[in-house]
Amino acid sequence: MKKHLFSNIGKALSFLVLSSTFLTTTIIAQAPTANSFSSSVPYNGTYRYGANPGWYGNNWSSENVAALSMGSPSLNVKGVGVKSLRIPLYDDHLTTYGINAEVSKFQYYAGLGGGEMTAFVGNPSPANRETTTFPGSPEQAKTFKGLYEPIWLDAAQTQINPANTYAKYLYDVVKVYGTYIKFWEVINEPDYTYTGSGWMGDSNPPQAGSWFDHNPTASELVNLRAPIQYYIRTLRISWEVIKKLQPNSYVCTGGIGYRSFLDAILRNTDNPVDGSVTSAYPAKGGAYFDVLSFHNYPMYGLKTWSNAINGFQFFRHSDGAAATFINCRNNMESVLGTYGYNGSSYPKKQYICTETGVSRFSSGDDWGSPEGQKNYVIKAQVAAQKVGIRQIYWYTIGDQTGTSQYDQMGMYRYFGGSSPYNATLTDQGIAAKTLSDQLYGRTYDASRTSLMSLPGNVDGGAFRGNDGSYVYVLWAKTQTDLSENASASYSFPSSVVMSGNVSRKDWNFSQTNTSSSISSSNISLDGSPSFFVEGTGGTTTSPTPVPSPTPTPTTTTSGSVTRIEAENWSGMSGVQTENTSDAGGGKDVGWIDNGDWMDYAV
């Protein structure tokens, strides 16, 4: 038996008396919804390698972090290949600092080459926050006040209703920032919960007590503290406002993680009484978003129960993580298909992922490793493009100082205590830059990949440029728990590479700038991805760059000499250090390319 939001009828009735606006709600004039094929706008933009910027203290402005992400030639910052950012545009922030507070930042991001941005909205200011505490909730609702007031004041939908505080806030935000934003996420992680109701629905089969069995309640939904119908109402207002002002932008769920929460959206309307269909609430939640945004951290799902061994079987490696990530998307698609979002009854939903990543260390059964992290950043994004995920926003640009796994997911090691742009890349950051440099602007080609005839122990794909050229990415699949070791041999068919030679760039090419010209047959692969383009010439290997020791800078002050070690810079871009064999030890500074620099305080 399904459990209803209000099991106590007397409590429900008394609540409705207090919230009499439910009984007088006007029917919203309906634009075509996401259930209409006429309103479906397929995303045909370029897959952009996105990231969540994060905050690193007062030393670093948003512009500084963006330059570290996307790179800036004028600042001699290489970046990590990021082409799009995911930015909060919260009501409480914009109320405090002004609606235009972030405009100059978005202009700066665009100047760095960033585009097709994602924004997540919500977080009402104190004046706009719902005052109700819903039954069972430990605190006041976190939704907006006046959600069930009419959105518009006029039939022509030219005047937004200020009594609907969410509609007014969103209208103002889209008017100011709409030209920069392609994807609008409605409330970050609306299904975040401290209960088991979410993850129990991800078991196969789902466990009793999950959100498949009952509607998510205000007590369960930490980021809403309101019933599921209030979230659907927020989606509905978002659809009306965003599609009115920016019809070619996309309304997205707010980075959900549980398929049972998606099921609850799809089976309910925004009717605050019980989620049922009425004339005032004619459509269920799937009508009010066209892109499903999801979050997935695969380290939690790298195991399956085995009756044969009466225990878990683990697959804690980068290919297991990439498969788990894609499986999350596939599970969401299965739920959507149950409700007709299959391209036949209703348009299929499109997908973005706005948070994923793995840590550099394990915690209990939850996997992480430096090698696995830098392999996953490539494998997951190749796999994502193969199944049509439109964008990914990586978590995150920099490490934090805490001790959780999330604190070591950065493209850079923690840099908050340094001044811009003094930051040290992780291997993941190097791999991400290589990936973006090699594949950005290219489209996954399923037909060409099929021609590659990849054996079962090899994965990868073909990516086509606008000029008709191809870049191929390949790796040996990792298959051993807690190991990134793998090996395979691969030969390109002559129908794919006719010259018999390819140029190979390994995962760290963005740092080494080293490639090799090799035969297209019997290529040795390991668990780290490499990139290949067809090339001519014999089998020659570019020399591996030798670190060039940097002379120790000195400065003379009042007749005395102050020694400054080469690695003790106050700022740098592009260089790396290694242990030196010189007497006295220390480090060399090397791998210095054109445009790299070091700065010293003297």
C-alpha positions in Angstrom: 0.0 0.0 0.0 1.3 3.4 -0.9 1.9 5.8 2.0 0.4 9.3 1.4 1.9 12.6 2.3 -0.9 13.3 4.9 -1.8 10.0 6.6 -3.8 12.0 9.2 -6.9 13.5 7.4 -7.6 15.8 10.3 -4.1 17.2 10.1 -4.4 17.6 6.4 -7.6 19.5 6.6 -6.4 21.8 9.3 -3.3 22.5 7.2 -5.5 23.4 4.2 -7.5 25.9 6.3 -4.2 27.6 7.2 -3.1 27.7 3.6 -6.3 28.9 1.9 -4.5 30.0 -1.2 -4.6 26.4 -2.3 -8.4 26.7 -2.6 -8.3 29.9 -4.7 -5.4 29.2 -7.1 -6.0 30.4 -10.6 -5.3 28.2 -13.5 -2.0 29.2 -15.1 -2.3 30.0 -18.8 -0.5 27.1 -20.3 2.3 27.3 -22.9 3.2 24.1 -24.6 4.8 21.8 -22.1 7.7 19.4 -22.3 5.2 16.8 -23.2 4.6 18.5 -26.6 6.9 17.5 -29.5 6.4 21.1 -30.8 8.2 22.5 -27.8 11.1 19.9 -27.9 14.4 21.6 -28.8 17.2 19.1 -29.3 20.5 20.4 -28.0 22.9 20.5 -30.9 25.7 22.5 -29.3 29.3 21.4 -28.7 30.0 19.1 -25.8 31.9 21.4 -23.4 34.2 20.2 -20.7 32.7 21.8 -17.7 33.5 22.2 -14.0 32.2 23.4 -10.7 34.5 26.3 -9.8 34.2 26.2 -6.0 35.4 28.8 -3.4 38.9 29.0 -2.1 38.9 31.9 0.3 39.4 35.6 -0.1 42.7 35.4 -2.0 40.9 34.1 -5.0 38.1 35.9 -6.9 35.6 34.1 -9.1 37.6 35.5 -12.1 40.8 34.1 -10.7 39.3 30.6 -10.4 37.8 30.9 -13.8 41.2 31.7 -15.4 42.7 28.8 -13.6 39.9 26.6 -15.0 39.7 27.8 -18.6 43.2 29.3 -19.1 44.2 32.8 -19.9 47.0 33.5 -22.4 47.3 37.1 -21.1 48.0 35.8 -17.6 50.2 32.9 -18.9 47.8 30.4 -17.2 47.3 27.2 -19.1 44.1 26.1 -17.3 42.7 22.5 -17.3 40.6 22.7 -20.5 37.4 23.8 -19.0 34.9 25.4 -21.5 31.9 25.9 -19.4 31.1 26.7 -15.7 28.3 25.8 -13.4 27.4 28.9 -11.4 24.8 29.6 -8.6 22.5 32.5 -9.1 20.8 32.4 -5.7 18.1 34.8 -4.6 19.7 35.5 -1.2 23.0 36.5 -2.8 21.4 38.7 -5.5 19.1 40.3 -3.0 22.1 41.2 -0.9 24.4 42.4 -3.6 22.0 43.4 -6.4 20.6 41.7 -9.4 23.5 42.7 -11.6 26.2 41.6 -9.1 27.5 38.7 -11.3 27.2 40.3 -14.8 30.8 41.4 -15.0 31.9 37.9 -14.0 29.9 36.3 -16.8 31.4 38.8 -19.2 34.8 37.8 -18.0 34.0 34.1 -18.4 32.8 34.7 -21.9 36.1 36.5 -22.7 38.0 33.4 -21.6 36.0 31.3 -24.1 33.4 30.0 -21.7 29.9 29.4 -23.0 26.7 27.4 -22.8 26.8 27.9 -19.0 24.7 26.1 -16.4 23.1 28.1 -13.6 21.4 26.7 -10.6 18.7 28.8 -9.0 16.9 28.8 -5.6 17.9 29.7 -2.0 15.3 32.4 -1.2 16.2 35.5 0.7 14.7 35.7 4.2 11.9 38.0 2.9 11.0 35.6 0.1 11.2 32.3 2.1 8.0 30.3 2.8 7.0 30.7 6.4 5.3 27.4 6.8 6.8 24.5 8.7 5.3 21.4 7.1 4.1 18.4 9.2 7.0 16.3 10.3 9.7 18.8 9.2 12.2 19.9 11.8 12.4 23.4 10.3 10.7 26.1 8.2 10.3 25.3 4.5 13.2 26.3 2.2 11.0 27.0 -0.8 9.7 30.4 -1.9 6.8 32.2 -0.5 3.7 32.6 -2.8 4.4 29.6 -5.1 0.7 29.0 -5.5 0.0 32.7 -6.4 -0.6 33.3 -10.2 2.6 33.7 -12.2 1.4 36.5 -14.4 -0.8 39.5 -13.7 -2.1 39.7 -17.3 -3.3 37.3 -19.9 -0.6 38.4 -22.3 2.0 37.2 -19.8 4.0 40.5 -19.9 3.7 41.4 -16.2 5.2 39.0 -13.6 3.3 38.7 -10.3 5.5 40.0 -7.4 3.3 38.0 -4.9 4.8 34.9 -6.5 8.3 35.5 -5.1 9.9 32.7 -7.0 8.4 33.8 -10.3 9.5 37.4 -9.7 13.0 36.4 -8.7 13.5 34.0 -11.6 12.0 36.5 -14.1 14.6 39.1 -13.0 17.5 36.6 -13.2 16.6 35.3 -16.6 16.2 38.8 -18.0 19.7 39.8 -16.8 21.6 36.5 -17.3 19.6 34.7 -19.9 22.1 35.4 -22.8 24.8 33.6 -20.9 22.9 30.5 -19.6 21.9 27.5 -21.7 20.9 25.1 -18.8 18.8 26.2 -15.8 18.9 23.8 -12.9 16.0 24.2 -10.5 17.3 23.9 -6.9 20.5 22.1 -6.4 20.0 18.4 -5.2 16.3 18.6 -4.3 16.4 15.0 -3.4 19.3 15.3 -0.8 18.2 13.3 2.2 19.6 11.9 5.5 17.2 8.9 5.2 17.5 5.7 3.3 14.4 6.4 1.1 16.6 7.5 -1.8 19.3 4.8 -2.0 16.9 2.0 -1.1 15.2 2.8 -4.5 18.5 2.3 -6.3 18.7 -1.4 -5.2 17.8 -4.0 -7.7 15.0 -4.7 -7.0 14.1 -1.6 -5.0 13.8 -2.1 -1.2 10.5 -1.5 0.6 10.3 1.9 2.1 11.9 3.8 -0.8 10.3 6.7 -2.7 8.9 4.3 -5.1 6.5 3.4 -2.2 5.7 6.8 -0.9 6.0 10.4 -1.9 9.1 12.3 -0.6 8.1 14.3 2.5 9.2 17.6 3.9 11.0 15.8 6.7 13.0 13.8 4.2 13.9 16.5 1.7 16.7 18.5 3.4 17.1 21.1 0.7 13.4 21.7 0.4 11.7 21.0 3.7 8.5 20.9 1.6 6.5 18.1 0.0 7.4 16.8 -3.5 4.5 18.8 -5.0 6.2 22.0 -4.1 9.2 21.0 -6.1 7.0 20.2 -9.1 5.3 23.6 -8.7 8.8 25.2 -8.8 9.5 23.3 -12.0 6.2 24.5 -13.5 6.9 28.1 -12.7 10.5 27.7 -14.1 9.1 26.3 -17.3 6.6 29.2 -17.7 9.2 31.9 -17.0 12.3 30.6 -18.7 10.5 29.4 -21.9 8.8 32.8 -22.1 12.0 34.7 -22.0 14.6 32.2 -23.4 12.7 29.6 -25.4 15.9 27.9 -26.6 17.3 27.5 -23.2 16.6 24.3 -21.1 14.8 23.7 -17.8 16.6 21.0 -15.8 16.0 19.1 -12.7 18.5 20.2 -10.1 21.1 17.5 -10.1 19.1 14.6 -8.7 20.7 11.4 -7.6 17.9 9.0 -7.0 15.7 7.4 -9.6 12.9 6.9 -7.1 12.8 10.7 -6.7 12.5 11.0 -10.4 9.6 8.5 -10.3 7.9 10.7 -7.7 8.2 13.8 -10.0 6.8 11.9 -12.9 3.8 10.4 -11.0 2.7 13.6 -9.2 1.3 17.0 -10.3 1.9 20.2 -8.4 -1.5 19.8 -6.7 -0.6 20.5 -3.1 -3.3 18.3 -1.7 -2.3 14.9 -3.1 -0.5 15.4 -6.4 -3.5 14.4 -8.4 -4.6 15.7 -11.8 -7.3 18.4 -11.8 -8.2 21.3 -14.1 -5.9 23.6 -12.1 -3.1 21.0 -12.1 -3.4 19.3 -15.5 0.0 17.8 -16.0 2.5 15.7 -14.0 6.1 16.8 -13.3 7.6 15.5 -16.5 5.8 18.2 -18.4 7.9 20.9 -16.8 11.5 20.0 -17.6 13.2 19.1 -20.9 16.7 18.1 -19.5 17.4 15.7 -16.7 20.4 16.9 -14.7 21.8 14.3 -12.4 24.7 13.8 -10.0 26.7 10.7 -9.6 29.7 9.8 -7.4 30.4 6.2 -8.5 32.6 5.2 -5.5 29.4 4.4 -3.7 28.2 1.9 -6.3 31.2 -0.3 -7.1 29.9 -3.5 -5.7 27.2 -6.1 -6.3 25.8 -8.7 -3.9 26.7 -12.3 -4.8 24.7 -15.1 -3.3 27.4 -17.5 -4.5 29.9 -16.1 -2.1 27.3 -14.6 0.3 29.0 -11.3 0.1 29.8 -8.3 -2.1 31.8 -8.5 -5.3 33.8 -5.3 -5.9 34.9 -3.6 -9.1 36.8 -0.6 -7.7 38.7 0.7 -10.7 38.2 3.4 -13.3 36.3 1.3 -15.9 34.0 0.1 -13.1 33.5 3.7 -12.1 32.7 4.8 -15.6 30.3 1.9 -16.1 28.5 2.8 -12.8 28.2 6.4 -13.9 26.6 5.5 -17.2 24.4 3.0 -15.4 23.0 5.8 -13.3 21.9 7.6 -16.4 20.5 4.4 -17.9 18.4 3.8 -14.7 17.0 7.3 -15.0 16.1 6.7 -18.6 14.4 3.4 -17.7 12.1 5.3 -15.2 11.4 8.0 -17.8 10.5 5.3 -20.4 7.9 3.9 -17.9 6.1 7.2 -18.1 6.2 7.5 -21.8 9.3 9.7 -22.3 10.6 7.5 -25.0 10.3 9.6 -28.2 7.0 8.0 -29.0 4.4 9.1 -26.5 6.4 12.1 -25.3 9.8 13.6 -26.4 12.8 11.9 -24.9 14.5 13.8 -22.2 18.1 15.1 -22.7 20.8 14.7 -20.1 23.5 16.7 -18.4 25.6 15.7 -15.4 26.5 18.6 -13.2 28.6 16.8 -10.5 30.7 13.7 -10.8 34.3 12.7 -9.8 36.3 10.3 -7.7 38.7 10.9 -4.9 42.4 10.3 -4.7 42.0 8.1 -1.7 39.7 5.3 -0.5 37.5 5.5 2.6 36.3 2.1 3.7 34.7 0.3 0.8 34.4 3.6 -1.1 37.1 3.6 -3.7 39.5 6.3 -4.8 43.1 6.5 -6.0 45.3 9.0 -7.8 45.7 6.7 -10.8 42.0 5.9 -10.9 41.0 9.5 -10.6 43.0 10.7 -13.6 41.8 7.7 -15.7 38.2 8.3 -14.7 38.1 11.9 -15.8 38.8 10.7 -19.4 36.9 7.5 -19.4 33.7 8.9 -18.0 33.6 11.8 -20.4 34.2 9.5 -23.4 31.5 7.2 -22.2 29.2 10.1 -21.6 29.4 11.3 -25.2 28.8 7.8 -26.5 25.4 7.7 -24.8 24.4 11.3 -25.5 25.0 13.1 -22.3 25.2 16.7 -23.4 27.5 18.3 -20.8 29.4 17.3 -17.7 30.5 19.7 -14.9 33.4 18.1 -13.0 33.7 18.2 -9.3 35.9 20.2 -8.8 38.6 22.7 -9.7 40.6 22.5 -6.5 41.0 20.4 -3.4 39.8 21.6 -0.1 41.5 21.3 3.3 39.1 18.8 4.9 39.5 15.1 5.3 36.5 13.7 3.4 36.9 12.1 0.0 35.3 15.1 -1.6 38.1 17.3 -0.4 40.6 15.5 -2.7 38.7 15.6 -6.0 40.4 18.7 -7.5 42.1 19.4 -10.7 44.6 21.3 -8.6 45.8 20.7 -5.1 44.5 23.1 -2.5 45.5 26.6 -3.5 43.4 28.8 -1.2 46.4 29.8 0.9 48.4 30.9 -2.1 48.1 34.0 -4.4 46.8 33.8 -8.0 47.9 31.9 -10.0 50.2 29.7 -7.8 48.5 26.3 -8.0 49.8 22.8 -8.5 48.1 20.5 -10.9 47.0 17.0 -10.0 47.3 14.2 -12.5 43.6 14.5 -13.0 44.0 18.1 -14.0 46.7 17.2 -16.5 44.5 14.4 -17.9 41.5 16.7 -18.1 43.5 19.3 -20.1 44.8 16.7 -22.5 41.3 15.3 -23.0 39.8 18.8 -23.7 42.7 19.8 -26.0 42.4 16.6 -28.1 38.6 16.3 -28.3 36.9 19.7 -27.8 35.0 20.6 -30.9 34.8 17.0 -32.0 31.7 14.8 -32.1 31.5 11.2 -31.2 31.1 9.1 -34.3 29.4 5.8 -33.6 29.7 4.5 -37.1 33.4 5.1 -37.2 33.8 3.5 -33.8 32.0 0.4 -35.0 34.5 0.2 -37.9 37.3 0.1 -35.3 36.1 -3.4 -34.2 37.3 -2.9 -30.6 38.0 -6.2 -28.8 36.3 -6.9 -25.5 39.3 -5.9 -23.4 39.7 -2.5 -25.2 37.4 0.6 -24.9 37.4 4.0 -26.5 35.9 5.6 -29.6 36.3 7.8 -32.7 35.7 11.6 -32.6 35.2 13.6 -35.8 36.2 17.1 -36.4 34.3 19.6 -38.6 37.1 19.1 -41.1 36.4 15.4 -41.4 39.6 14.4 -39.4 39.4 11.9 -36.6 41.0 11.6 -33.2 40.8 8.1 -31.6 41.0 7.5 -27.9 41.8 4.0 -26.7 42.7 2.1 -23.5 42.9 -1.4 -22.0 39.9 -2.0 -19.7 40.7 -2.3 -16.1 39.1 -5.4 -14.7 40.8 -6.2 -11.3 39.5 -4.8 -8.1 41.6 -2.0 -6.6 44.0 -2.0 -9.6 44.5 0.3 -12.6 46.8 -2.3 -14.2 45.6 -3.5 -17.5 47.1 -4.4 -20.9 45.9 -5.1 -24.4 47.1 -5.0 -28.0 45.1 -3.3 -30.7 45.5 -2.9 -34.4 43.6 -0.3 -36.4 41.7 -1.9 -39.4 43.0 -0.7 -42.7 39.5 0.7 -43.4 40.1 3.2 -40.5 43.8 3.9 -40.8 45.0 3.4 -44.4 48.5 4.8 -44.1 49.6 2.2 -41.5 50.9 4.8 -39.1 49.4 6.9 -36.3 50.7 9.6 -33.9 50.2 8.7 -30.3 49.6 11.2 -27.4 49.3 9.8 -23.9 47.1 11.1 -21.1 49.7 13.6 -19.9 50.4 15.1 -23.3 49.2 18.5 -22.0 52.2 18.5 -19.7 54.9 16.7 -21.7 54.0 17.9 -25.2 55.5 14.6 -26.3 54.0 12.4 -29.0 55.3 9.4 -31.0 54.8 8.1 -34.5 54.1 4.4 -34.5 52.7 1.6 -36.5 48.9 1.3 -36.4 49.2 -2.4 -35.8 49.9 -4.2 -32.5 49.7 -1.1 -30.4 50.3 -1.7 -26.7 47.6 -0.2 -24.5 47.4 0.0 -20.7 44.7 1.2 -18.3 45.4 4.9 -19.0 43.8 6.4 -22.2 45.9 7.5 -25.1 44.9 9.6 -28.2 45.7 8.7 -31.8 45.5 10.4 -35.1 46.5 9.0 -38.5 50.0 10.1 -39.5 52.7 9.3 -42.0 56.3 8.3 -41.6 58.3 5.6 -39.9 58.1 4.5 -36.3 59.9 7.3 -34.5 59.5 8.6 -31.0 59.9 12.2 -30.0 62.5 12.5 -27.3 61.2 12.7 -23.7 62.0 16.2 -22.4 64.6 16.2 -19.7 63.9 18.5 -16.8 66.0 21.7 -17.2 67.4 22.7 -13.8 66.7 26.3 -13.1 69.6 28.4 -11.8 69.1 29.4 -8.2 68.1 33.0 -8.1 70.0 35.2 -5.6 69.6 38.7 -4.5 72.1 41.0 -2.7 70.9 43.2 0.2 73.2 45.5 2.1 76.3 43.5 1.0 74.8 40.1 2.0 73.5 37.3 -0.2 70.1 35.8 0.3 69.6 32.4 -1.1 66.2 31.5 -2.7 65.5 27.9 -3.7 64.2 27.6 -7.2 61.1 25.8 -6.1 60.2 28.5 -3.5 58.4 30.7 -6.0 55.7 33.2 -5.1 53.8 32.4 -8.3 54.3 30.2 -11.3 52.5 28.7 -14.4 53.3 25.5 -16.2 56.5 24.2 -14.6 57.0 21.1 -12.5 59.5 20.1 -9.8 61.4 16.9 -9.2 63.9 15.7 -6.6 67.5 16.6 -7.5 70.6 14.4 -7.2 72.8 17.5 -6.4 74.7 17.5 -3.2 72.4 18.8 -0.4 69.3 17.5 -2.1 66.3 19.7 -2.8 64.4 20.0 -6.0 64.9 20.9 -9.7 62.4 23.0 -11.6 61.9 21.8 -15.1 59.5 21.0 -18.0 59.7 24.6 -19.0 57.9 25.5 -22.2 57.4 28.8 -24.0 55.1 30.9 -21.9 55.8 29.2 -18.6 57.0 31.4 -15.8 58.1 31.7 -12.2 57.9 34.7 -9.9 60.0 35.2 -6.7 59.5 37.6 -3.8 62.9 39.3 -3.0 
